[in-house]
């Protein structure tokens, strides 16, 4: 099969092709597409946002610049809002027939409230499937869908929110066995700004039957954050092999880095990192649907079509590996009567990357090859503007002797840039049990950095648990630099090798302090985040969870800045959606509740920006979403579904269309 896109790219790079110009590609990935020039004002696949929007003021947001929703100018406890209610949102609580602030679906009669004055019954009571009990919701996340069962085959329902002596009601219809109701943005926004940072609200769902009986569900508790969650989320859609992004408050994520486009330069896009200030993105690119022979591209987020560091296609440095039956190192290019050529990135090699807070330095993990029999891991610091190597350490592949025994992989820079947390992968293992993104015997360690150089050896924070064969990986820093969250996993008999980190279903999340150690897990200084993942470590192999790849958001809330958030990848069921796809979730942690034996996490919430078929992975948060200054004044350069605005620091930022 001939790929003229690749031919043109290689010719432009000065690569000599076969006389016939015919290339036969070995990659079977369905994600390979024709080259597309990305229009920053209308990205393919991005639809217009729908739904209500929230009043905002340009200003300094929690954890960085951005757009801040005014939640302090509140409404009265009676449900009547005051004069500064956002003009883009309809007035809430327009239904007056209930005697309390209420919402009514327009298809229901004006006297629908009287249908719930019948006889209470315990038979056929609804069961709430989502939200989850004791979940904490950002007060500016307006896209929330309640889901519940309908065992009595009722057609009219009342949702009641209760806080102390106050009640708020929603009257809706449903004629199916599984009901769902997208909360109206006006009412949900008003509840968030009324009760943000306060005690939990109690929610129930009641059904009214034709026989005059009223069945009410068991209550669930829901609370709201004291401040808006600000920033931008970047994640990898493995289904589309593209990086998507969403600003908080938007209705959906939009494609940002797409394969075979001027945002990527290669057909396959994978593991990414975003600087905390949101100004720089780095990600792996390759010709194949495997990441072995990938390189790291670095670009400004306000214009990823003009990268700082741009790998180019050409004869692969991994030709010795690609020419023997090792798949994924390079694209095999053949022509009748000619020897095979092996094409891939030619420089800036690497598989995983982490950017420091301002995006000036990159920590890169990858593999290098002198020959097919001489494969080496490397851990390298690079100048993220030029790609130049600043410091580099190499480790012989599958070596059990020092200094090659333990290889740092899965890096993440500390907020202050003084160190990098890594997974320290045991290199003295069987083949298949270590790679630059995979380990069967991982420890969590801290690598110091000084003056752009790696300083000393990594210091173990949580060691691999040999007695229980518990593997530790995917570490992430809290925004204040005081805590490390990470994933642990038991043996998963469904994968080979069964103890590896990659695609291990038996994962669960933990938290330790970033200073001190080594810590023992489980133990008094290692907190199990059971509420956040919905299952205990003992149930990890049987629960429909697979909760992994945690990432702290770069901001903290509350007077003491103790409330933080973790996003993670999980196969938890989202209400009635039990298909088991990887999806993004987020839970809050109260870091004031870290006494021995405490669980500081809240129940998680499903992030609504994603499509359930995205197969979402690797959620990276940034403090803001920069765009470009226009020559004629103002700002430009956001993708479809966003608009540019100037904040109080006179910087251009992309903001979700739903937040105007």
JODAKA-V348831 format. One record per residue. N is the residue number from 1. PSI is psi in radians with two decimals (999 if undefined). Layout:
# JODAKA-V348831
N:PSI
N:PSI
This chain:
# JODAKA-V348831
1:2.30
2:2.39
3:1.66
4:-0.45
5:-0.82
6:-0.69
7:-0.83
8:-0.69
9:-0.69
10:-0.71
11:-0.69
12:-0.44
13:0.02
14:0.31
15:2.30
16:2.19
17:2.99
18:2.74
19:-0.60
20:-0.37
21:0.07
22:2.32
23:2.33
24:2.03
25:2.43
26:-0.20
27:2.20
28:0.17
29:2.31
30:-0.16
31:-0.17
32:2.23
33:2.91
34:2.66
35:2.37
36:2.31
37:2.08
38:2.23
39:2.02
40:-0.25
41:-0.15
42:1.39
43:2.39
44:2.35
45:-0.12
46:2.05
47:2.86
48:2.50
49:2.63
50:2.93
51:-3.14
52:3.01
53:2.92
54:2.51
55:2.40
56:2.84
57:2.35
58:2.29
59:-3.12
60:2.06
61:2.93
62:2.09
63:0.04
64:3.10
65:2.76
66:-2.63
67:2.23
68:2.17
69:2.36
70:1.71
71:-0.05
72:-0.56
73:1.59
74:-2.97
75:2.86
76:2.83
77:-0.30
78:-0.18
79:-0.10
80:2.21
81:2.78
82:-2.96
83:-0.32
84:0.39
85:2.41
86:2.26
87:-0.39
88:-0.15
89:2.41
90:2.71
91:2.37
92:2.99
93:0.94
94:-0.24
95:2.16
96:-0.03
97:-0.07
98:-0.23
99:-0.09
100:2.87
101:2.21
102:2.77
103:2.48
104:2.31
105:2.40
106:-0.32
107:-0.20
108:2.66
109:2.81
110:-0.38
111:0.42
112:-0.50
113:-0.52
114:-0.31
115:-0.21
116:0.39
117:0.19
118:-2.87
119:2.22
120:2.53
121:2.65
122:-0.11
123:2.30
124:0.49
125:2.45
126:2.75
127:2.17
128:2.17
129:-0.47
130:2.41
131:2.98
132:2.56
133:2.35
134:0.61
135:2.58
136:2.21
137:2.36
138:2.37
139:-0.08
140:0.23
141:1.76
142:-0.08
143:1.59
144:2.24
145:2.05
146:2.47
147:2.41
148:2.80
149:2.80
150:1.18
151:-0.38
152:0.09
153:0.69
154:2.94
155:-0.18
156:2.38
157:2.67
158:2.10
159:2.28
160:2.22
161:2.24
162:2.29
163:1.80
164:-2.12
165:0.00
166:2.47
167:2.58
168:2.36
169:2.66
170:2.15
171:2.10
172:2.89
173:2.76
174:2.33
175:0.31
176:2.95
177:-0.44
178:2.06
179:2.60
180:2.61
181:1.99
182:2.01
183:2.31
184:2.33
185:-0.65
186:-0.86
187:-0.73
188:-0.69
189:-0.71
190:-0.69
191:-0.72
192:-0.71
193:-0.39
194:-0.77
195:0.19
196:2.26
197:0.14
198:-2.93
199:2.85
200:2.58
201:2.59
202:2.22
203:2.37
204:2.77
205:2.21
206:2.49
207:2.54
208:2.13
209:2.85
210:-0.40
211:0.02
212:0.26
213:2.55
214:2.04
215:2.30
216:2.37
217:2.88
218:2.55
219:2.68
220:2.68
221:2.31
222:2.42
223:2.93
224:2.58
225:2.65
226:-0.38
227:2.79
228:2.59
229:2.16
230:2.58
231:-2.89
232:2.53
233:2.24
234:2.29
235:2.80
236:2.12
237:1.79
238:-0.39
239:-0.63
240:-0.03
241:0.83
242:2.76
243:2.18
244:2.82
245:2.73
246:2.39
247:2.57
248:2.28
249:-0.16
250:2.86
251:-0.47
252:2.77
253:2.71
254:2.59
255:2.36
256:-0.94
257:1.98
258:2.61
259:2.62
260:0.76
261:3.06
262:0.01
263:-0.28
264:-0.71
265:-0.08
266:2.77
267:-0.36
268:2.31
269:2.38
270:-2.41
271:2.26
272:2.90
273:2.57
274:2.35
275:2.63
276:-0.57
277:-0.07
278:0.15
279:-0.25
280:2.45
281:2.48
282:2.52
283:2.80
284:2.45
285:2.60
286:2.88
287:-0.36
288:2.99
289:0.23
290:2.70
291:0.06
292:-0.89
293:0.63
294:2.88
295:2.93
296:2.11
297:2.39
298:2.32
299:2.69
300:2.46
301:-0.33
302:-0.18
303:1.38
304:-0.11
305:-0.16
306:1.41
307:2.71
308:-0.78
309:2.09
310:1.75
311:2.50
312:2.63
313:2.62
314:-2.92
315:2.17
316:2.43
317:-0.12
318:0.48
319:-0.70
320:-0.61
321:-0.72
322:-0.45
323:-0.23
324:2.92
325:1.07
326:1.90
327:2.60
328:-0.06
329:-0.54
330:2.89
331:2.19
332:2.17
333:2.09
334:2.73
335:2.52
336:2.25
337:0.12
338:2.62
339:2.68
340:2.54
341:2.69
342:2.00
343:2.42
344:-3.02
345:2.56
346:-0.20
347:2.96
348:0.73
349:2.70
350:2.72
351:-0.67
352:2.60
353:2.61
354:2.33
355:2.54
356:3.14
357:-0.66
358:0.13
359:0.40
360:-0.37
361:2.55
362:2.34
363:2.14
364:2.38
365:2.41
366:-2.91
367:2.56
368:2.74
369:2.18
370:-0.63
371:3.08
372:-0.38
373:0.05
374:1.48
375:2.40
376:2.49
377:2.68
378:2.64
379:2.08
380:2.48
381:2.31
382:2.66
383:2.04
384:-0.14
385:-0.48
386:-0.33
387:0.01
388:2.46
389:2.28
390:-0.56
391:2.54
392:2.38
393:2.45
394:2.66
395:2.15
396:2.45
397:2.32
398:0.99
399:2.35
400:0.17
401:2.64
402:2.57
403:0.33
404:-0.12
405:-0.70
406:2.16
407:2.17
408:2.17
409:3.04
410:1.00
411:2.69
412:2.21
413:2.54
414:2.73
415:-0.59
416:-0.02
417:0.15
418:-0.19
419:2.93
420:2.23
421:2.39
422:2.83
423:2.14
424:1.78
425:2.26
426:2.13
427:-0.21
428:1.02
429:3.10
430:2.73
431:2.39
432:-0.19
433:0.04
434:2.43
435:3.10
436:-0.15
437:0.36
438:2.51
439:2.60
440:-0.34
441:1.45
442:2.51
443:2.76
444:2.27
445:2.79
446:2.19
447:2.07
448:2.62
449:2.35
450:2.20
451:0.72
452:0.26
453:2.63
454:2.29
455:1.96
456:-2.96
457:2.72
458:2.41
459:2.14
460:2.27
461:-0.77
462:2.05
463:2.65
464:2.35
465:1.60
466:-0.63
467:-0.68
468:0.04
469:0.83
470:2.14
471:2.43
472:2.43
473:3.09
474:1.05
475:2.71
476:2.53
477:2.48
478:2.74
479:-0.41
480:-0.02
481:0.18
482:-0.24
483:2.70
484:2.17
485:2.64
486:2.94
487:2.54
488:2.73
489:2.53
490:-3.12
491:2.29
492:1.83
493:-0.18
494:-0.15
495:2.84
496:2.16
497:2.66
498:-0.33
499:0.05
500:2.75
501:-0.61
502:2.14
503:0.47
504:2.14
505:-0.36
506:0.73
507:2.70
508:2.87
509:2.53
510:2.95
511:2.36
512:2.92
513:2.61
514:-0.30
515:2.68
516:-2.58
517:-3.11
518:2.52
519:2.60
520:2.26
521:2.25
522:2.69
523:3.01
524:-0.37
525:0.31
526:2.03
527:2.21
528:2.18
529:1.06
530:-0.76
531:-0.61
532:-0.49
533:-0.17
534:0.14
535:2.70
536:2.77
537:-0.62
538:-0.39
539:0.13
540:-0.54
541:-0.32
542:-0.41
543:2.59
544:1.34
545:-1.33
546:0.88
547:2.11
548:-3.11
549:1.00
550:2.58
551:2.09
552:2.50
553:2.66
554:0.53
555:2.73
556:2.73
557:2.97
558:2.84
559:-0.65
560:0.09
561:0.71
562:-0.23
563:2.06
564:3.00
565:2.53
566:2.23
567:2.61
568:2.86
569:2.36
570:2.74
571:0.42
572:2.53
573:2.29
574:1.63
575:-2.06
576:-0.06
577:1.77
578:0.46
579:-0.28
580:0.26
581:2.63
582:2.22
583:2.89
584:2.31
585:2.93
586:2.44
587:2.71
588:2.65
589:2.41
590:1.77
591:-0.04
592:-0.19
593:1.10
594:0.63
595:2.74
596:2.28
597:-0.14
598:2.75
599:1.83
600:-0.01
601:2.67
602:2.92
603:2.61
604:2.88
605:2.57
606:2.31
607:2.09
608:-0.10
609:-0.46
610:2.76
611:2.51
612:-0.22
613:0.11
614:-0.43
615:1.04
616:2.42
617:2.80
618:1.20
619:2.05
620:2.24
621:2.58
622:2.76
623:-0.46
624:3.04
625:1.49
626:2.65
627:-3.07
628:2.66
629:2.31
630:2.53
631:-0.59
632:0.10
633:2.73
634:-2.76
635:2.77
636:2.89
637:0.11
638:2.77
639:2.98
640:2.38
641:-0.02
642:2.84
643:2.73
644:2.56
645:2.82
646:2.23
647:-3.07
648:-0.25
649:0.18
650:0.60
651:2.51
652:2.31
653:2.49
654:2.41
655:2.48
656:2.46
657:-0.48
658:-0.31
659:1.75
660:999
